[in-house]
Amino acid sequence: MPPAIRLVAAITMSVLCAWALAHAQEPASDRLSIPGPISFGADTYLLSGSSHPSPSDYKQEYLPAGQTSPHFRQMVLIEATLPADVEHAVTDKVEWLEKRKATDPVANFAVLKNPKSGEVILDFLFSSDEPNGDHVVEWDAYRYAPLPRNGGKPGVLLFGISRRAYGDDTTDFLRALKATRPQEIDALAKYKLPPVAVRSAD
């Protein structure tokens, strides 16, 4: 390769690497006015990702330091859906789980309702296989709460906790879950939900 071409290629690669690094370090955009950190139990979770997948949905993910979305073991999820109601939000997820049970032997769920507050906790388990061949087992507990709005139709606030295990760790994970699951659900039910103020996408 001629020297001039090698120089151009080196400069181009350097620019691309710098852009990729800057992009990777760009902080997640806080759309719900709760940037974190979020404390749940003994763990602290930092805002790691956010999305606005539809005009009515705002999602934010929080992970402990050192964990990443593609291979996390613990996560807190906060989601606002506007407008919406708790019953329909839970029904949509339950329908997804019912369909999944036909092909996923691990899939299972329970619905816990609080008539006084109008809140619902959906406790569910499922499994999947990653492209690299790893078997993944995930347990989630989603707390759905009415989200009042000034001058608009009410929405739904979802505050969820997620736990994962991969490969050979899934057996021990499922055994331990029998003891930890009730404690985690109790902590979720008693957790003081953060105030949410939706910010429009840029």
C-alpha positions as CSV (number, residue, x, y, z in Angstrom):
1,M,0.0,0.0,0.0
2,P,1.5,3.4,-1.0
3,P,2.5,5.7,2.0
4,A,-0.2,8.3,1.2
5,I,-3.0,5.7,1.2
6,R,-1.6,4.2,4.5
7,L,-1.7,7.6,6.1
8,V,-5.3,8.3,5.0
9,A,-6.3,4.9,6.3
10,A,-4.6,5.5,9.6
11,I,-6.3,8.9,10.0
12,T,-9.7,7.5,9.1
13,M,-9.3,4.6,11.6
14,S,-8.2,7.1,14.3
15,V,-11.3,9.3,13.6
16,L,-13.6,6.3,13.7
17,C,-12.1,5.0,16.9
18,A,-12.4,8.4,18.5
19,W,-16.0,8.7,17.4
20,A,-16.9,5.2,18.7
21,L,-15.3,6.0,22.1
22,A,-17.1,9.3,22.4
23,H,-20.4,7.6,21.4
24,A,-19.8,4.7,23.9
25,Q,-19.2,7.2,26.7
26,E,-22.2,9.4,25.9
27,P,-24.5,9.3,29.0
28,A,-28.0,8.0,28.6
29,S,-30.7,10.6,28.2
30,D,-32.9,11.0,31.3
31,R,-36.5,11.4,30.0
32,L,-38.3,10.8,33.4
33,S,-36.5,13.3,35.6
34,I,-35.0,10.6,37.7
35,P,-31.4,10.2,36.6
36,G,-30.4,8.1,39.6
37,P,-28.6,6.6,41.2
38,I,-31.5,4.3,42.3
39,S,-31.1,2.3,45.5
40,F,-32.9,-0.9,45.9
41,G,-32.1,-3.3,48.7
42,A,-28.4,-3.2,49.3
43,D,-27.5,-2.3,45.7
44,T,-27.1,1.0,43.9
45,Y,-28.2,1.3,40.2
46,L,-27.0,3.9,37.7
47,L,-28.9,5.1,34.6
48,S,-27.5,2.9,31.8
49,G,-30.0,3.3,29.0
50,S,-33.1,5.1,28.0
51,S,-35.5,4.9,25.0
52,H,-38.7,6.5,23.7
53,P,-40.0,3.6,21.5
54,S,-43.4,5.1,20.8
55,P,-45.1,8.4,21.4
56,S,-46.7,7.0,24.6
57,D,-43.7,5.0,26.1
58,Y,-40.7,6.1,28.0
59,K,-38.2,3.5,29.3
60,Q,-35.1,3.8,31.5
61,E,-32.7,1.0,32.6
62,Y,-30.5,1.1,35.7
63,L,-27.5,-1.2,36.3
64,P,-25.0,-1.7,39.1
65,A,-21.5,-0.4,38.2
66,G,-19.6,-2.8,36.0
67,Q,-22.6,-4.5,34.5
68,T,-23.8,-4.0,30.9
69,S,-27.2,-4.4,29.2
70,P,-26.1,-7.3,26.9
71,H,-25.0,-9.4,29.9
72,F,-26.5,-8.0,33.1
73,R,-27.3,-9.9,36.2
74,Q,-29.3,-7.2,38.0
75,M,-31.4,-4.4,36.6
76,V,-34.0,-1.8,37.7
77,L,-36.4,-0.8,35.0
78,I,-38.6,2.3,35.2
79,E,-41.2,3.0,32.5
80,A,-43.9,5.5,32.0
81,T,-46.8,4.9,29.5
82,L,-49.1,7.9,28.7
83,P,-52.0,7.6,28.6
84,A,-52.7,4.1,29.9
85,D,-54.3,2.1,32.7
86,V,-52.9,-0.5,35.0
87,E,-55.3,-3.3,34.1
88,H,-54.6,-3.1,30.3
89,A,-50.8,-2.8,30.9
90,V,-50.8,-6.0,33.0
91,T,-53.1,-7.8,30.6
92,D,-50.8,-7.2,27.7
93,K,-47.8,-8.6,29.6
94,V,-49.8,-11.6,30.8
95,E,-50.9,-12.4,27.3
96,W,-47.2,-12.4,26.2
97,L,-46.3,-14.8,29.0
98,E,-49.2,-17.1,28.2
99,K,-48.0,-17.4,24.7
100,R,-44.5,-18.0,25.8
101,K,-45.5,-20.9,28.1
102,A,-46.3,-22.9,25.0
103,T,-42.6,-23.1,24.0
104,D,-40.7,-22.1,27.2
105,P,-40.9,-24.8,29.9
106,V,-39.5,-22.3,32.5
107,A,-42.1,-19.6,31.8
108,N,-44.5,-18.9,34.7
109,F,-46.1,-16.0,36.4
110,A,-48.3,-14.7,39.3
111,V,-50.4,-11.6,39.6
112,L,-50.6,-9.8,43.0
113,K,-53.3,-7.0,43.2
114,N,-53.6,-4.2,45.8
115,P,-57.3,-3.0,45.5
116,K,-56.7,0.0,47.8
117,S,-53.9,1.5,45.7
118,G,-54.9,0.2,42.3
119,E,-51.4,-1.2,42.0
120,V,-50.4,-4.7,40.6
121,I,-47.2,-6.7,40.9
122,L,-46.5,-9.1,38.1
123,D,-44.0,-11.8,39.2
124,F,-42.7,-13.8,36.3
125,L,-40.0,-16.2,35.1
126,F,-38.8,-17.1,31.6
127,S,-35.8,-18.4,29.7
128,S,-34.2,-17.9,26.3
129,D,-31.1,-18.8,24.3
130,E,-28.6,-16.2,23.3
131,P,-26.9,-16.1,19.9
132,N,-23.6,-17.3,21.5
133,G,-25.3,-20.4,22.8
134,D,-25.7,-19.4,26.4
135,H,-29.0,-20.4,28.1
136,V,-30.5,-17.5,30.0
137,V,-33.0,-17.6,32.9
138,E,-34.6,-14.3,33.9
139,W,-36.9,-13.5,36.8
140,D,-38.7,-10.2,36.9
141,A,-41.1,-8.5,39.3
142,Y,-43.0,-5.5,37.8
143,R,-44.9,-3.1,39.9
144,Y,-47.6,-1.2,38.0
145,A,-49.0,1.9,39.6
146,P,-51.4,4.6,38.3
147,L,-49.5,7.7,37.2
148,P,-51.6,10.9,37.7
149,R,-51.1,13.8,35.2
150,N,-52.1,17.4,35.5
151,G,-54.2,18.4,32.5
152,G,-54.1,15.0,30.8
153,K,-55.3,11.5,30.9
154,P,-53.6,9.3,33.6
155,G,-50.9,6.9,32.7
156,V,-49.0,3.9,34.2
157,L,-45.7,3.9,36.1
158,L,-43.8,0.6,35.9
159,F,-41.0,0.0,38.5
160,G,-39.4,-3.3,37.9
161,I,-36.6,-5.4,39.1
162,S,-34.9,-8.0,37.0
163,R,-32.4,-10.8,37.9
164,R,-30.6,-13.1,35.4
165,A,-28.3,-16.1,35.3
166,Y,-26.4,-17.6,32.4
167,G,-25.3,-21.1,31.3
168,D,-24.2,-23.4,34.2
169,D,-25.3,-20.8,36.8
170,T,-29.0,-21.1,36.0
171,T,-29.6,-24.2,38.2
172,D,-28.2,-22.5,41.3
173,F,-30.1,-19.3,40.4
174,L,-33.4,-21.2,40.3
175,R,-32.7,-22.9,43.6
176,A,-31.8,-19.6,45.3
177,L,-34.8,-17.9,43.8
178,K,-37.2,-19.9,46.0
179,A,-35.8,-18.1,49.1
180,T,-35.0,-14.7,47.6
181,R,-38.2,-14.2,45.5
182,P,-40.6,-13.5,48.4
183,Q,-38.2,-11.1,50.0
184,E,-37.6,-9.2,46.8
185,I,-41.4,-8.9,46.1
186,D,-42.0,-7.7,49.6
187,A,-39.3,-5.0,49.2
188,L,-40.7,-4.0,45.8
189,A,-44.2,-3.7,47.2
190,K,-43.0,-1.4,50.1
191,Y,-40.6,0.6,47.9
192,K,-41.2,4.4,47.7
193,L,-41.8,5.0,44.0
194,P,-39.9,8.0,42.6
195,P,-41.8,11.0,41.3
196,V,-41.8,11.1,37.5
197,A,-42.0,14.0,35.1
198,V,-41.8,13.0,31.5
199,R,-39.5,15.1,29.3
200,S,-40.2,15.2,25.5
201,A,-37.7,13.7,23.2
202,D,-35.2,16.1,21.6
